[in-house]
Amino acid sequence: MEGRLFTFFGSLGEMFGYTGHDSHTVIFLTHMILSAIVVLVIAKIATASLRLVPTGTQNVMEAYLGGVVSMGADVMGKEEARRYLPLVATIGLFVVVANLIGVVPGFEAPTSSLNMTLALALVVFFYYNFEGIRRNGVIKYFAHFLGPVWWLAWLMFPIEIVSHISRIISLSFRLFGNVKGDDMFLMVILMLAPWIFPIVPFALLTFMALLQGFIFMILTYVYLGGAVLISEDH
């Protein structure tokens, strides 16, 4: 697998005759499915035996969900943050797990593929626009694209449209670029010091994996807040 990190699934795919583009597809799909399975297993363990006083995985997950709600409360209020908690928390957990998988030698983060990050960005884009229209109505939702000054509406509307579409690029390329850069950094480190466990780089990559998940969640809340909480004068 020249020019890329060794991956167990990539080597397995080559054993079955998958090379080149097919090998890349196998690596992406297997690691994406693995990320989804890990998330489902975590959720299953956390909810297997719910207790009034949480312990173990349930305690960790409740702390995570509480943190996500607090994050959203700063953007759109606690009530609205709880309303969209299932979407934001699920995306956040999936992104973090997908990022962390790439830190483990022999695996590759599926978020280092633009296919996955673009899909996630499109889900957020269509959902927050759908919620904006559902909560405010078509006319009121698109009216806020015109800006606060009526005589600048002809200028503000196309700018707002371009701004919203650019969010797809921003969400997808930010996550893709950072994770892809982390993979390249890890490849260089392992090539230079393959027999010495590079603790500091791995700690840095773990921090970046968590940070990118946090950024994706907070931006999702920001976009949802901007879509559903439209003030009367704008």
C-alpha positions in Angstrom: 0.0 0.0 0.0 2.4 2.5 -1.2 2.2 6.1 -0.1 -0.3 5.5 2.7 -0.4 4.0 6.1 -0.7 0.2 6.5 -4.3 -0.8 7.3 -5.6 -4.2 8.3 -8.7 -3.9 6.1 -6.6 -2.6 3.2 -4.3 -5.6 3.3 -7.4 -7.9 3.6 -8.9 -6.2 0.5 -5.7 -6.8 -1.4 -5.8 -10.5 -0.5 -9.2 -10.6 -2.2 -7.9 -8.8 -5.3 -9.0 -5.2 -4.5 -6.3 -2.8 -5.7 -6.1 0.9 -6.6 -9.4 2.7 -6.4 -11.2 -0.4 -5.3 -8.8 -0.8 -2.4 -9.4 2.8 -1.3 -13.2 2.1 -1.4 -12.8 -1.0 0.7 -10.8 0.8 3.3 -13.3 3.7 3.5 -16.4 1.5 3.7 -15.0 -0.9 6.3 -13.7 1.8 8.6 -17.0 3.7 8.3 -19.0 0.6 9.1 -16.6 -0.1 12.0 -17.2 3.4 13.4 -20.9 3.0 13.2 -20.7 -0.4 15.0 -18.5 1.1 17.8 -21.1 3.9 18.3 -23.9 1.4 18.4 -22.1 -0.8 20.9 -21.3 2.2 23.2 -25.0 3.2 23.0 -26.1 -0.4 23.8 -23.8 -0.8 26.7 -24.8 2.6 28.1 -28.5 1.8 28.0 -28.3 -1.9 28.8 -29.1 -1.5 32.5 -30.2 2.1 33.2 -29.9 3.2 36.8 -31.1 6.2 38.8 -27.6 6.7 39.9 -25.5 6.2 36.8 -22.3 4.2 36.8 -19.7 3.1 34.2 -20.6 3.8 30.6 -24.0 5.2 31.5 -22.3 7.8 33.6 -19.9 8.7 30.8 -22.7 9.0 28.2 -24.9 11.1 30.5 -22.0 13.4 31.1 -21.4 13.6 27.4 -25.1 14.4 26.7 -25.1 17.0 29.4 -22.1 18.6 27.9 -23.7 18.7 24.5 -26.8 20.3 25.9 -24.7 22.9 27.7 -22.9 23.7 24.5 -26.1 24.2 22.6 -27.7 26.2 25.4 -25.1 28.9 24.9 -26.1 29.1 21.3 -29.9 28.7 21.2 -31.1 28.2 24.7 -31.5 25.0 26.8 -35.0 24.1 25.5 -34.0 24.3 21.9 -30.7 22.6 22.6 -32.5 19.6 24.1 -34.8 19.5 21.1 -31.9 18.9 18.7 -29.8 16.9 21.1 -30.3 13.5 19.3 -29.0 14.8 16.0 -26.1 16.8 17.3 -25.0 14.2 19.9 -25.2 11.3 17.4 -23.2 13.2 14.8 -20.7 14.3 17.4 -20.1 10.8 18.8 -19.9 9.3 15.3 -17.3 11.9 14.2 -15.2 11.5 17.3 -15.1 7.7 17.0 -14.3 7.9 13.3 -11.5 10.4 14.0 -10.1 8.3 16.9 -10.0 5.1 14.8 -7.4 6.8 12.6 -5.1 7.3 15.6 -4.9 3.5 16.1 -2.0 2.1 14.0 -3.4 -0.3 11.4 -6.6 1.7 11.0 -7.6 4.7 9.0 -10.1 7.5 9.9 -13.1 7.4 7.5 -13.4 11.1 8.1 -10.1 11.5 6.1 -12.3 10.8 3.0 -14.2 13.7 1.5 -17.1 11.4 0.7 -18.0 11.0 4.4 -17.4 14.6 5.5 -19.4 15.9 2.6 -22.3 13.5 3.4 -22.3 14.7 7.0 -22.2 18.3 5.9 -25.2 17.8 3.5 -27.2 16.1 6.3 -26.7 19.2 8.5 -27.3 21.6 5.6 -30.6 20.1 4.5 -31.8 19.5 8.1 -31.3 23.0 9.4 -33.0 24.5 6.3 -35.9 22.0 6.7 -36.3 23.0 10.4 -36.1 26.7 9.5 -38.9 26.3 7.0 -40.9 24.0 9.2 -40.7 26.3 12.3 -41.1 29.7 10.6 -42.8 29.0 7.3 -41.3 29.4 3.8 -42.0 33.1 3.4 -40.6 34.2 6.8 -37.6 31.9 6.6 -36.5 33.2 3.2 -37.4 36.7 4.1 -34.7 36.8 6.7 -32.2 36.3 3.8 -33.1 39.8 2.7 -31.4 41.5 5.6 -32.6 44.2 8.0 -32.5 47.0 5.4 -35.2 46.6 2.7 -33.4 48.6 0.0 -30.4 46.4 0.3 -32.4 43.2 -0.2 -31.4 42.8 -3.8 -27.7 42.6 -2.6 -28.2 40.7 0.6 -30.3 37.8 -0.8 -27.6 36.4 -3.2 -24.9 37.0 -0.6 -26.9 35.0 2.0 -27.6 32.2 -0.5 -23.9 31.9 -1.3 -23.0 32.1 2.4 -25.4 29.2 3.2 -24.1 27.0 0.4 -20.5 27.7 1.4 -21.3 26.1 4.8 -21.3 22.8 3.0 -17.8 23.4 1.8 -16.7 24.8 5.2 -18.1 21.9 7.2 -16.8 19.1 4.9 -13.4 20.5 4.0 -12.5 21.6 7.5 -13.1 18.1 8.9 -11.6 16.4 5.9 -8.5 18.6 5.7 -7.7 18.4 9.4 -8.1 14.6 9.7 -6.3 14.0 6.4 -3.4 16.2 7.7 -3.4 14.2 10.9 -3.1 10.9 8.9 -0.2 12.3 6.9 1.5 13.5 10.1 1.0 10.1 11.7 2.5 8.4 8.6 5.6 10.5 8.8 6.0 9.9 12.5 5.7 6.1 12.1 8.1 6.1 9.2 10.7 8.0 11.2 10.2 6.2 14.5 8.5 2.9 13.8 9.9 1.0 16.8 9.5 3.8 19.4 6.0 4.6 20.5 5.5 8.3 19.8 3.4 9.2 22.9 3.3 13.0 22.3 2.2 12.8 18.7 -0.5 10.3 19.6 -1.7 12.5 22.4 -1.8 15.4 20.0 -3.8 13.5 17.4 -6.3 12.3 20.1 -6.8 15.9 21.2 -7.3 17.0 17.5 -9.8 14.2 17.0 -11.9 15.4 20.0 -11.6 19.0 18.9 -12.8 18.4 15.4 -15.9 16.6 16.8 -16.6 19.5 19.1 -16.3 22.0 16.2 -18.7 20.0 14.1 -21.2 19.9 16.9 -21.0 23.6 17.8 -21.3 24.6 14.2 -24.4 22.4 13.8 -26.0 24.1 16.8 -25.1 27.6 15.4 -26.6 26.8 12.0 -29.8 25.4 13.6 -30.1 28.4 15.9 -29.7 30.8 13.0 -32.5 28.9 11.1 -35.1 28.4 13.8 -34.6 31.5 16.0 -35.5 34.3 13.5 -36.2 37.6 15.2 -39.2 39.6 14.2 -37.2 42.5 12.9 -34.9 40.4 10.7 
